[in-house]
Amino acid sequence: MGFTHANIKLINTDDVALVRNGYKQKDQVRELDVDVLVDSGAIDLCINEEIKGQMDLATVENTKARLADGSLVDVEIVGPVTIKFLNRQTTVNAVVLPGNAEPLLGAIPLEGLDLIIDPLDQKLKLPPMRPNKSVRILAGLQR
């Protein structure tokens, strides 16, 4: 098995709110197409410092994160950022990885987008049973 990559669109959600409230024009919304490694072992959307700068994402907090090699690093959490892929979108905060690290699409945004990883085709796909609309899982709620 190899690696799964996908091209997603990142949108500065604060810019969208400013448009909605009449403080910005639609063409001023910062957005960026980004090739990401789809990594179900990662939790969050992870971007690098260059993407954070291009998107002008606001700092939410500074914290520590454990990398795949086990090391603990100081990271910045920025956002909110809206992710679009095909006919799906979700809004999350992002972890800023140091330098020009490869962006990662982790489990939380994957679940928010209601997407599946096809390991044979090495592609990110819409679930065959829900191709037109995502379904959110609300754990703990009962009917």
HUFENPE-V688856 format. One record per residue. RES is the residue in three letters. PHI is phi in whole degrees, -180 to 180 (none if undefined). BURIAL is # if it has 9 or more other ideal C-beta (glycine too) atoms within 8 Angstrom, else .. D_LAST is the distance of its C-alpha to the last C-alpha in Angstrom with 2 decimals. Layout:
res:RES phi:PHI burial:BURIAL d_last:D_LAST
res:RES phi:PHI burial:BURIAL d_last:D_LAST
//
This chain:
res:MET phi:none burial:. d_last:40.33
res:GLY phi:-109 burial:. d_last:41.00
res:PHE phi:-103 burial:. d_last:39.26
res:THR phi:-106 burial:# d_last:36.79
res:HIS phi:-116 burial:# d_last:37.63
res:ALA phi:-148 burial:# d_last:36.08
res:ASN phi:-102 burial:. d_last:37.19
res:ILE phi:-121 burial:# d_last:34.70
res:LYS phi:-106 burial:# d_last:35.26
res:LEU phi:-104 burial:# d_last:34.86
res:ILE phi:-129 burial:# d_last:34.77
res:ASN phi:-72 burial:# d_last:35.53
res:THR phi:-65 burial:# d_last:32.46
res:ASP phi:-62 burial:# d_last:34.56
res:ASP phi:-62 burial:# d_last:36.97
res:VAL phi:-62 burial:# d_last:34.28
res:ALA phi:-64 burial:. d_last:33.38
res:LEU phi:-66 burial:# d_last:37.13
res:VAL phi:-65 burial:# d_last:37.47
res:ARG phi:-58 burial:. d_last:34.60
res:ASN phi:-94 burial:. d_last:36.38
res:GLY phi:83 burial:. d_last:39.80
res:TYR phi:-96 burial:. d_last:41.45
res:LYS phi:-140 burial:. d_last:41.83
res:GLN phi:-90 burial:. d_last:42.52
res:LYS phi:-56 burial:. d_last:40.25
res:ASP phi:-74 burial:. d_last:43.05
res:GLN phi:-96 burial:# d_last:43.02
res:VAL phi:-72 burial:# d_last:39.58
res:ARG phi:-80 burial:# d_last:40.30
res:GLU phi:-143 burial:# d_last:38.82
res:LEU phi:-151 burial:# d_last:39.94
res:ASP phi:-84 burial:. d_last:39.53
res:VAL phi:-133 burial:# d_last:39.27
res:ASP phi:-86 burial:. d_last:39.61
res:VAL phi:-120 burial:# d_last:37.29
res:LEU phi:-85 burial:# d_last:37.05
res:VAL phi:-82 burial:# d_last:33.54
res:ASP phi:-132 burial:. d_last:32.97
res:SER phi:-68 burial:. d_last:29.73
res:GLY phi:-84 burial:. d_last:31.50
res:ALA phi:-88 burial:# d_last:31.64
res:ILE phi:-91 burial:. d_last:28.72
res:ASP phi:-110 burial:# d_last:29.58
res:LEU phi:-76 burial:# d_last:31.52
res:CYS phi:-120 burial:# d_last:35.11
res:ILE phi:-120 burial:# d_last:37.94
res:ASN phi:-106 burial:# d_last:41.60
res:GLU phi:-62 burial:# d_last:43.84
res:GLU phi:-65 burial:. d_last:45.26
res:ILE phi:-64 burial:# d_last:41.92
res:LYS phi:-56 burial:# d_last:40.99
res:GLY phi:-67 burial:. d_last:44.35
res:GLN phi:-64 burial:. d_last:44.12
res:MET phi:-87 burial:# d_last:40.68
res:ASP phi:51 burial:. d_last:41.74
res:LEU phi:-83 burial:# d_last:38.42
res:ALA phi:-77 burial:. d_last:38.19
res:THR phi:-74 burial:. d_last:38.05
res:VAL phi:-94 burial:. d_last:34.87
res:GLU phi:-165 burial:. d_last:36.14
res:ASN phi:-114 burial:. d_last:38.49
res:THR phi:-152 burial:. d_last:37.36
res:LYS phi:-112 burial:. d_last:38.22
res:ALA phi:-139 burial:. d_last:36.90
res:ARG phi:-97 burial:. d_last:37.73
res:LEU phi:-85 burial:. d_last:39.15
res:ALA phi:-59 burial:. d_last:39.10
res:ASP phi:-82 burial:. d_last:42.57
res:GLY phi:93 burial:. d_last:41.31
res:SER phi:-75 burial:. d_last:43.10
res:LEU phi:-104 burial:. d_last:41.63
res:VAL phi:-128 burial:. d_last:42.33
res:ASP phi:-78 burial:. d_last:41.90
res:VAL phi:-134 burial:# d_last:39.70
res:GLU phi:-105 burial:# d_last:38.72
res:ILE phi:-105 burial:# d_last:35.17
res:VAL phi:-126 burial:# d_last:35.39
res:GLY phi:152 burial:# d_last:33.24
res:PRO phi:-78 burial:. d_last:31.14
res:VAL phi:-131 burial:# d_last:31.79
res:THR phi:-94 burial:# d_last:29.98
res:ILE phi:-108 burial:# d_last:30.14
res:LYS phi:-120 burial:. d_last:30.48
res:PHE phi:-146 burial:# d_last:30.75
res:LEU phi:51 burial:. d_last:31.08
res:ASN phi:-99 burial:. d_last:28.34
res:ARG phi:-121 burial:# d_last:26.11
res:GLN phi:-152 burial:. d_last:26.26
res:THR phi:-150 burial:# d_last:24.84
res:THR phi:-121 burial:# d_last:26.32
res:VAL phi:-144 burial:# d_last:27.28
res:ASN phi:-92 burial:# d_last:30.13
res:ALA phi:-127 burial:# d_last:32.84
res:VAL phi:-88 burial:# d_last:35.03
res:VAL phi:-96 burial:# d_last:38.71
res:LEU phi:-85 burial:# d_last:40.68
res:PRO phi:-66 burial:. d_last:44.42
res:GLY phi:63 burial:. d_last:47.00
res:ASN phi:-109 burial:. d_last:46.31
res:ALA phi:-56 burial:. d_last:43.70
res:GLU phi:-68 burial:. d_last:41.77
res:PRO phi:-65 burial:# d_last:38.44
res:LEU phi:-124 burial:# d_last:35.34
res:LEU phi:-108 burial:# d_last:31.88
res:GLY phi:-94 burial:# d_last:29.64
res:ALA phi:-63 burial:# d_last:26.18
res:ILE phi:-65 burial:# d_last:24.28
res:PRO phi:-66 burial:# d_last:25.67
res:LEU phi:-61 burial:# d_last:25.35
res:GLU phi:-68 burial:. d_last:21.60
res:GLY phi:-63 burial:# d_last:21.48
res:LEU phi:-84 burial:# d_last:23.60
res:ASP phi:55 burial:# d_last:21.66
res:LEU phi:-118 burial:# d_last:25.03
res:ILE phi:-125 burial:. d_last:26.51
res:ILE phi:-99 burial:# d_last:29.92
res:ASP phi:-98 burial:# d_last:32.10
res:PRO phi:-69 burial:. d_last:34.62
res:LEU phi:-73 burial:. d_last:36.96
res:ASP phi:-85 burial:. d_last:37.46
res:GLN phi:55 burial:# d_last:36.99
res:LYS phi:-135 burial:. d_last:34.89
res:LEU phi:-90 burial:# d_last:31.70
res:LYS phi:-136 burial:# d_last:29.77
res:LEU phi:-77 burial:# d_last:26.81
res:PRO phi:-64 burial:# d_last:24.45
res:PRO phi:-57 burial:. d_last:25.74
res:MET phi:-83 burial:. d_last:22.35
res:ARG phi:-139 burial:# d_last:21.54
res:PRO phi:-74 burial:. d_last:25.04
res:ASN phi:-101 burial:. d_last:24.44
res:LYS phi:-152 burial:. d_last:21.42
res:SER phi:-75 burial:. d_last:19.82
res:VAL phi:-122 burial:. d_last:16.21
res:ARG phi:-89 burial:. d_last:15.03
res:ILE phi:-101 burial:. d_last:13.29
res:LEU phi:-110 burial:. d_last:11.25
res:ALA phi:-63 burial:. d_last:11.65
res:GLY phi:90 burial:. d_last:10.09
res:LEU phi:-88 burial:. d_last:6.86
res:GLN phi:-123 burial:. d_last:3.79
res:ARG phi:-92 burial:. d_last:0.00
//
